[in-house]
């Protein structure tokens, strides 16, 4: 948080600050470089991968 915001009386929420330590900002930056269509393609590919995993899990339960 900028010092100007702190001087204005805005203090960061400690819970949010704790979670921010675990965020890999490089992944966000790389995703923002993609076009909306490329982001949708990535999302669809991830969903297909989940379907494959679910199917495999169902088969292994039998």
Secondary structure as GFF3:
##gff-version 3
##sequence-region A 1 62
A	DSSP	alpha_helix	3	7	.	.	.	ID=ss1
A	DSSP	alpha_helix	14	20	.	.	.	ID=ss2
A	DSSP	alpha_helix	25	32	.	.	.	ID=ss3
A	DSSP	alpha_helix	36	61	.	.	.	ID=ss4
###
